[in-house]
Amino acid sequence: MPKSKKIKASQIAKFLKTELFGENIFIKKPIPIYDLSSNCLSFIKASDPDESLIRIINKNPLSLIICPPQLKDEIKSSFILSQRPYHDFSRVVKKFFDCPRPKIVIGKNCHIKPKATIGGEGFGYQKNEKNIYKRVTHIGGVKIGNNVDIGSWTTIDRGVLTDTYIGSNVKIDNLVHIAHNCVIGEGTQLAAGAVLGGGVVIGKNCFIGLNASIKQRIEIGDDVIIGMGAVVVKNVPSRTTVVGNPAKPL
């Protein structure tokens, strides 16, 4: 929740020592750009500006976007220009919004082995104006469903803005890494050494084999098998088995 109930766009611009373009709207909360809605704050990086993201922004003219200068003529919402949009967004979140201890919700009948780590900050850094990496502020949590098993030395990072989610009846072996904002569907199994990058979405009843690696933001359908040691760099449709590096259908 915001530290102040009435944060205005102009306050954010003043904090960043820059100019506000557009209406001086009230801001309720920071939010991922894919979930953008009125009176919310988000950002877009110079490496991100495809047409789909621009359309999301322009469908929400009462939002505030921190964006690179090259998008100045394309954005129809209120916006603030920045050479480092993600870094400045993280600064604003830390300044104006509460960053409490992570909220970890664990369902019924879960079995968590010793040395598992749940709710730590993810691997997120952005360079500041001095070209030094600074940690991105994480205000999301972790939600774990019922009947979940989590092995020793497994790590489940909390989300940046929204929660990392582990569905009911998921079984996670030892030494698995689940990065920030991953979503794992019900009944999925992850074998030892599996690594999921940030924002990976896995459907229901999948099997992720030993030492498999899944690139950030990849989407895996339902009833998918990822073979041992596979390196997944593209989305995988439901009811598919993939193996190899890069992973391909078997």
C-alpha positions in Angstrom: 0.0 0.0 0.0 1.2 3.5 -0.6 2.7 5.4 2.3 0.5 8.3 1.3 -3.1 7.8 0.1 -2.7 10.8 -2.3 0.4 10.4 -4.4 0.3 12.7 -7.4 2.3 12.3 -10.6 3.9 15.6 -10.0 5.4 14.4 -6.7 7.0 11.5 -8.5 8.4 13.8 -11.2 9.8 16.1 -8.5 11.4 13.2 -6.7 13.1 12.2 -9.9 14.1 15.8 -10.7 12.4 15.8 -14.1 9.4 17.0 -15.9 5.9 15.5 -16.0 4.1 15.3 -19.3 0.4 15.0 -19.3 -2.2 15.1 -16.5 -1.2 15.3 -12.9 -3.1 12.2 -11.9 -3.3 10.5 -8.5 -1.3 7.2 -8.3 -2.8 4.2 -6.4 0.0 1.7 -6.8 2.9 0.4 -9.0 1.9 -2.4 -11.4 3.5 -4.5 -14.2 2.8 -3.0 -17.6 0.9 -6.0 -18.8 -1.6 -5.4 -15.9 -1.8 -1.6 -16.4 -5.0 0.2 -15.4 -6.1 3.7 -14.5 -4.2 5.6 -11.8 -1.4 3.1 -11.7 2.4 3.6 -12.2 4.5 1.4 -14.6 7.6 1.6 -16.8 8.8 0.6 -20.2 12.5 0.0 -21.0 14.3 1.1 -24.2 14.7 -2.6 -25.0 10.9 -3.3 -24.6 8.9 -0.9 -26.8 7.1 -3.2 -29.2 3.7 -2.2 -30.5 1.8 -4.4 -28.1 3.1 -2.6 -25.1 2.5 0.8 -26.6 -1.1 -0.2 -27.3 -1.5 -1.3 -23.6 -0.2 2.1 -22.5 -2.4 4.1 -24.8 -5.5 2.2 -23.8 -4.9 3.5 -20.3 -4.5 7.3 -20.7 -5.0 7.9 -16.9 -1.8 5.9 -16.0 1.7 7.2 -15.4 4.6 5.6 -17.4 8.3 6.1 -16.8 9.8 5.7 -20.3 12.9 6.3 -22.5 13.0 9.6 -24.4 12.5 7.9 -27.8 8.9 7.1 -26.9 8.0 10.7 -26.1 5.8 11.1 -29.3 4.1 7.7 -29.0 2.8 7.7 -25.4 -0.7 9.1 -24.8 -0.8 8.6 -21.1 1.0 10.8 -18.5 4.7 10.1 -18.6 8.1 10.9 -17.2 11.2 10.6 -19.4 14.2 8.6 -18.1 17.4 7.2 -19.4 17.0 4.4 -16.9 13.3 3.7 -16.6 13.5 0.5 -14.6 16.0 1.9 -12.1 13.9 5.1 -11.6 10.7 3.0 -11.3 12.4 1.0 -8.5 13.5 4.2 -6.8 9.9 5.5 -6.8 8.5 2.3 -5.5 11.0 2.3 -2.6 10.3 6.0 -1.9 6.5 6.2 -2.1 5.2 2.7 -1.5 5.5 0.5 1.5 8.1 -2.3 1.2 7.2 -4.5 4.2 8.5 -7.9 5.0 7.4 -10.3 2.2 4.0 -11.8 2.6 4.5 -15.6 2.4 1.3 -17.7 2.3 1.6 -21.4 2.7 -1.4 -23.7 2.3 -2.4 -26.8 4.2 -0.6 -30.1 4.4 2.7 -28.8 2.9 6.0 -30.5 3.5 9.0 -28.1 3.4 12.4 -29.7 4.0 15.3 -28.1 5.9 17.4 -25.4 4.2 14.7 -24.4 1.7 14.5 -20.6 1.3 11.2 -19.0 0.5 10.6 -15.3 -0.1 14.0 -13.8 -0.7 14.6 -11.0 -3.1 15.1 -12.1 -6.7 18.1 -11.5 -8.9 17.2 -8.0 -10.2 19.6 -5.2 -10.7 19.6 -2.0 -12.8 22.5 0.5 -13.3 22.1 3.9 -11.7 23.4 7.3 -13.0 26.9 6.3 -11.9 26.7 3.1 -13.9 26.7 1.0 -10.7 24.3 -1.9 -10.3 21.6 -1.3 -7.7 19.1 -3.9 -6.5 15.5 -3.6 -7.8 12.9 -3.1 -5.1 10.8 -6.2 -4.5 7.3 -5.7 -2.9 5.6 -8.9 -4.0 5.3 -12.1 -2.0 5.0 -15.9 -2.4 1.7 -17.9 -2.4 1.9 -21.6 -2.1 -1.2 -23.9 -2.4 -2.1 -27.0 -0.5 -0.3 -30.4 -0.4 2.9 -28.9 -1.8 6.3 -30.6 -1.2 9.5 -28.4 -1.3 12.9 -30.0 -1.1 16.1 -29.0 0.7 18.2 -26.1 -0.7 15.4 -25.1 -3.0 14.9 -21.4 -3.4 11.6 -19.6 -4.2 12.1 -15.9 -4.7 9.3 -13.4 -4.0 7.8 -11.3 -6.8 8.9 -7.8 -7.8 5.4 -6.3 -7.8 3.0 -9.3 -7.8 3.4 -12.7 -6.1 5.3 -15.8 -7.1 2.7 -18.5 -7.2 3.0 -22.3 -6.5 -0.2 -24.2 -7.2 -1.7 -27.0 -5.1 -0.2 -30.5 -5.3 3.1 -29.2 -6.8 6.1 -31.4 -6.0 9.5 -29.7 -5.9 12.7 -31.7 -5.5 16.0 -30.6 -3.8 18.2 -27.8 -5.3 15.5 -26.3 -7.5 15.6 -22.5 -8.2 12.3 -20.7 -8.9 12.9 -17.0 -9.7 10.7 -14.0 -9.0 7.1 -14.0 -10.4 7.1 -17.6 -11.6 3.7 -19.3 -11.8 3.5 -23.1 -11.4 0.3 -24.8 -12.1 -1.4 -27.5 -10.0 0.1 -31.0 -10.0 3.4 -30.1 -11.7 6.6 -31.8 -10.6 10.1 -30.3 -10.8 13.1 -32.6 -10.4 16.4 -31.8 -8.7 18.5 -29.0 -10.3 15.7 -27.4 -12.3 16.1 -23.7 -12.9 13.3 -21.3 -13.7 14.1 -17.7 -14.8 11.9 -14.8 -13.7 8.3 -14.8 -14.8 8.2 -18.3 -16.1 4.6 -19.7 -16.3 4.1 -23.5 -16.2 0.8 -25.1 -16.6 -0.9 -28.0 -14.8 0.5 -31.6 -14.5 3.8 -30.9 -16.1 7.1 -32.7 -15.4 10.4 -30.7 -15.4 13.3 -33.0 -15.6 16.7 -33.1 -13.8 18.8 -30.0 -14.4 16.4 -28.5 -17.0 16.7 -24.7 -17.5 13.8 -22.5 -18.6 14.5 -19.0 -19.8 12.8 -16.0 -18.2 9.2 -15.2 -19.3 8.7 -18.5 -21.1 5.2 -20.0 -21.0 4.8 -23.8 -20.7 1.3 -25.3 -21.4 -0.4 -28.1 -19.5 0.8 -31.8 -19.5 4.2 -30.9 -20.8 7.4 -33.0 -20.2 10.7 -31.1 -20.2 13.5 -33.7 -20.6 16.6 -34.0 -18.4 19.1 -31.1 -19.0 16.8 -29.4 -21.6 17.4 -25.7 -22.2 14.0 -24.1 -23.0 14.2 -20.8 -24.8 10.8 -20.8 -26.6 7.2 -21.3 -25.4 6.0 -24.9 -25.3 2.4 -25.8 -26.1 0.3 -28.2 -24.1 0.8 -32.0 -24.3 4.3 -31.7 -25.8 7.6 -33.4 -24.8 10.8 -31.4 -25.4 14.5 -32.4 -25.0 17.9 -31.0 -25.8 19.8 -27.7 -26.0 18.0 -25.8 -27.3 14.9 -27.8 -26.4 12.9 -29.2 -29.3 9.9 -31.5 -29.5 10.7 -35.2 -29.2 
